[in-house]
Amino acid sequence: MILASASPVSLTMALGAVVAYTVSAASLPLLSAQVARAALWLAWLAHGALLALGLAGEQIYFGFAPALSVTIWLVTLVYAVESYFFPLLQMRWPLAALGVGAVALAVLFPGSALHASASAWLPLHWALGIASYGLFGTAVAHAWYMSRSEHRIRLGQDSNSGVPLLSLERLTFRFINAGFLLLSATLILGLFFGSELYGAKAALKWDHKTAFSLLSWLTFALLLFGRARFGWRGKRAVRMLYAGSGLLLLAYAGSRFVMEIILSRSP
């Protein structure tokens, strides 16, 4: 989704996004909460424009870095909206740092070109998969913040979360449920319509991507079943969320990283 050769326009957008993310994360004494939030929105807009620019070309490129970039962009959007309802929800600095890294990676490693024989439905398959990445990434961010706040409470310190732990937990599982639905739809499309999506010669392959995706789906399914049946919560639920998200990260971004960077060839 990023231009294969970085144009002056794309580089300008990338630089603007990096600067805005940095300003948002700086938390300078003279920087008010409103200015920091505005900088985050500006970074998000520049980041989104950079992603959209890749779709305007005749040839679409995709890879591990654009996948991570879109994921961080979606997570940032969720946080930017939530910050209006929960002003004390302090996740701006880590998300801004991730945003800087995601933008830089997407410019440096734009990925490989989409095959001409691929179906017009392939972008929908990608969109569902990346959206599930974003939802699970948001769930991970909330779970991390929830664990951090709980740890501070156990030490007798002010959690500074601005959100009750039970509310954070409910939000986390809402994102997990939504991500699980999108991941299920992505797997159904990929497993049963793979040849139609990627071209007539692209038969279903039981490769690392498929294996990690299914393992991730099973992990999330077990987590949601345990939550509904046994009331799983706390550290057990958070660890399973981390495990499932890690497997999902390896499924696409990890496999594409190995192919594109380590092996230096197109998948």
Secondary structure by P-SEA (a helix, b strand, c coil): cccccccaaaaaaaaaaaaaaaaaacccccccaaaaaaaaaaaaaaaaaaaaaaaacccccccaaaaaaaaaaaaaaaaaaaccccccccaaaaaaaaaaaaaaaaaaccccccccccccaaaaaaaaaaaaaaaaaaaaaaaaaaaaaaaaaaacccccccccaaaaaaaaaaaaaaaaaaaaaaaaaaaccccccccccccccccaaaaaaaaaaaaaaaaaaaaaacccccaaaaaaaaaaaaaaaaacaaaaaaacccccccc
